[in-house]
C-alpha cells in the first residue's frame, strides 16, 4: 500500500518539471523577436564601442587602426580638459538630480491633494516630458536671450546668461531641472498614491501634524521609489548631451562642456574615435561605481 501510494507522488514533480521546461522554451521563442533588435542595436554597438576604446581609430574612409591597449585610458589620466569636463558634469548631474527631486516631490505632493482641475494640472505637469530636447533647448535659448529674452524682461536686467561665466552653469541647471521634473513627479506621485491611508489615520489619532506625517510615514514609504528615480536621474544627467549642445554647445570657453559633449567633439571634430570611446567607457565605469556605492549604502540602511 505504501509503495503504491508513493508512485503518483514521484511522478508529479517529474511532470511539472517537464511543463516548466516547455514553458521556458516557449517563452524564449516568444521573446526572440524582441531580443534580436536589442542585441543588434544596443548590445552590438556597446561592445563595438568598448573595442574601439583600445584602438587608435580615427575618422575617415578606409583608415586602418591598431590595437593600443590601455594607452587611451592612460592619456585620459593626464588630460586636464577631460577632468575639467568630468568635474562640470558631476556638478551638473548632482545639482540637477537633487533639485529635480525636491521640485518633483513638492509638485507630486501638491498633485496628490484633492484640488479642482487636478486632472488638467497633472496633464500640464508632464508637458515638458513630451517635448523633444531640441525644442526645449531652443525654447530656453529664447528665454535667456540678452535682448529679447523673457527672463531679462522680468528681472529688468541685461545679462547675457549664456555668455557669462558666472551665470551659465546655473542657467543650464535650471533648464535641466525643468526638463527632468515631469518624469520624477510622475514616479513620486505614483509612489504617494500607494502609501496606505491607514498609516496616516493611525498617527492622526496620536495628534501627529503635517510635518511629522511627512517625515515618519511619507518619506520612509517612498524610499524605494526615491532611490530608483534619483539613480536613474543621475545616470541621465551625467550623460546629458542634447539639451546643453543646443543651448550653449559647450561654451563659453568650455564652461558647459559636459563629458558626453566633450567625447562628441573628440570624435566628430577632432576625429579621434578611439579616444572618445575610451572617454565613454571611463565615464560609464565611474558612474556605475558611484551608483554601486550609493545603492549598497541604501540597501545596508534598509536591512539594518
N, C-alpha and C positions, 0 to 999 in steps of 0.2 A: 504493500500500500504506500509506504513512504517513498520507495524508488519511483513508483508510477506517478505519485503526486509531484515529485520533483522535476520530471521531464518537461512538462509545459513551462515551468518557471525558467528553465535554462534556455528554452527556445525564444522567449520574449526578448531578452537583451540582444540576441543574435539578429532577430528580425528588425528590431528598432535600429540597430547599428547599420544594417543594410539600407533602411529608409533614410537615415541621416546622411549616409554616403551618397545616395542617389540625389538627395536634395542639394547637397553641396555641389555636385556636378552640374545639376540643373541651374543653380544659382550662378556658377561661373560662366556657363553658356549664355545666360541672360545678361550678365554684366559685361561680357566680352565686347559687344559693340560700343559700350561707353568707355571701356578701358583702352581700346585701341587709339582713339583720338587723344586721350590723356597721355599715353606713352609717346605718341608721335609729336605732340605739340607742347608738352610740358616736361616730361622726364628726358626726352631726347635732347632738346636744346639745353637743358640744365647740365646734362653730362658733357655735351659738346663744349659748353662754356667753361666747365671745370677743366676739361682737357686743354682748352686754349690758354688757360692761366699758366700752364707750364711750358709755353712755347714763346717764340719771338714773332708771332703772327702780326702782320701789318696789312693795311688796306691796299686795294689794287687787284687787278686781274692777273691770274696765273703766277701769283707770288708763292715761292716755296718757303715754308717756315720750318724751324727746327726746335727740337726739344731742348729747353734750357734749365730744366729742373726748378729749383726754388729761387732763381735769380730775380724774377719779377717781384716775389714777396720780399726778398731781401732789399730790393730797391725802394719798396714802399716804406720800410722802416726808417729810411733816411730822407724820405720825401717830405719836406716841410709843408708843401702845398696840400698834400694828401691829408696830413694830420690836422692842418687848419680846417680843411673841408669836413673832416670827420668831427672835429670839435663843434663846428657850426651845425652839423647835422644832429649831434646829440642835444645841443641847446634847443634847436627847433623841435625835435621829436619829444623831448621831455616836457617842454613848455606847452606844446600843443596838446599832448596827451593829458597832462594834468588839468589844463584849463578846459579842455573839451569834456572831461569827466565832470568837473564841477558845474559847468554850464548845462551839460546834458542831464545831470542829476536834478538840478533845480527845475529845469523845464519838464522833466518826467514827473516830478512830484506835483507840479502845477497842473499838468495834463491829466493826472490821476484823480484830481478833485472833481466834484460834481459841479462843473461850470456850464454856463449857457454856451451853446455853439462849440461844445468840446470836440465834437467830431470834425468840424471845419478846422479848428485850431490844430488838431492832430495831423490833418492833411497838409496844412500850410507848413507845419514844422518839418516835414520831410521834403519840401520842395528843393532845398539846396542839394539834397542827396540825388535827386533826379537830373540835376543839371550837369552837362559834360564839363570836365575840368577846364577845357579850353575856354568855354563860355564863362565859367567862374573867374578864371584869371583875367579875361578881358573886362569883365564887369568891375572887378576890384581895381583894375588899372585905371578905369574911368573914375572910380571913387577917389583914388589917390592922386588924380591929375592935379598938378600945381596951379593951373589957371581955371579950369572948368570943373574941377572935382567937387563933389558934394561935401566931402569932409572939410576942406578949407572954407567952403561957404558957411558951414555950420559953426565952425570954430572961429571964423574971422581971421584966418591966418593965410600965409602964402608959402607954406612949407612944401618943398619938393620931397615928398615922403619916400619915393623910390630911388632918389639920388643922394639922400642924406645918410651918412654912415651911422648917425645916431638913431634914426627912426626906421630904417629899412627893415631891420630884424623884427622889431615889434609889429611892423606893418604886415610882413608875411605870416607872422604867428597869428595875428587877428584873422587874416584870411583863412589860414589853416583850421582854426577853431570853428569859424563859421561854416566851412565846407564839411568838417568832420562831425559836427554836433548832431545832425539828424540821426545817423545810424546808432550813435551812442545813446541818444534819447530813446529811440525805439526799443533797444535792447533793455535799458534800465526800466522803461515803462512796463515792458513785459514781465520783468522781474518783480516790480512793485505789485502788479496785479495778481501774482502768485503767492504773495505773503498772506497767510491766513488771517482773516479779520478777528478770529477768536483771540489771537495774541494781543491785539490792541485793546479788545474789550476786557481782557483779564487785567492788564496793567491800569486801565482806566478805573477799575474798581479800587485799586490801591492809590488812586489820586495822581497818577503819572501825567505830566504835562506833555506838550508837543515835542520839546527837545529830548526829554527822557525816552519817549516812544521812538523817536528817530534814532537815538544813539543806541538803545538797548534792543530794539526789535528790527527796525528797517535796515540799518547797516549790516548787522550780523546775517540777516536773511538774504541780503543782496550780495554778500561777499563772493560766492562762486561766480555770479554774473559780473561783478566788478573786476575780478581777476581776469576773467575771459576777455571782456571788452577792452580793458586797458592794455592787455598783452597784444591784442590784435591792432589796437590803435597805435601802439608804439612801433610795431612792425611796419604798418602802413606809412607812418610819418617818417621813420628813418629812411624809407625807400621812396619818399616823395620826389617827384620829378616834374610832372606836367604843370601843376599849379605855379610853382616858382619859376619854371622856364618861361611860361607865358608872361608872368608878371615882371620879372627882372632879368631873366637869362643869366643869373648868377651875379649880376652887378649890384651896386657899383664897386668896381675894383675887387671882384671875387668875394664881396661881403656876404652874399647869399648863395654861395656855391655849395650846395648840399652834395653829399657823397655821390648820389646817383647822377647828378648833373655833372660833377667832376669826371666820373667814369665815362659819361656820354661824350664829353668834349675830348677826353683822352682817346676815345675810339674813333669818333667821326670827324673831329677837327684835326687831330694830330696823327690819325691812322695807326695808333698803337693798340691793336686789338688784344694782344697778349697781356699787356699791362693793364688795360681796362678790365679784362676778365679776372685778373688777379685781384683787382680792387673789389669787384663784386663778390668774389669768394671770401676775401678777408672780412668785408663788412658783414656778410652772412654768418661767418663763424663767430664774430664778436657779438652780433645781435642774438644768436642762439645761446651763447654763453651767458649774456646778461639776462635773457628770458629764463634760462635754466635756473640761475641763482634765484631770481625773483619767484618763480613758481615753486622751487624747492622750499624757500622760506615760508611761502603761503601754505603749502601742504604741511610743513612742520608745525606751524602755528595752529592749523586746523586739527591736527592729530593730538596736540598737547592739551 
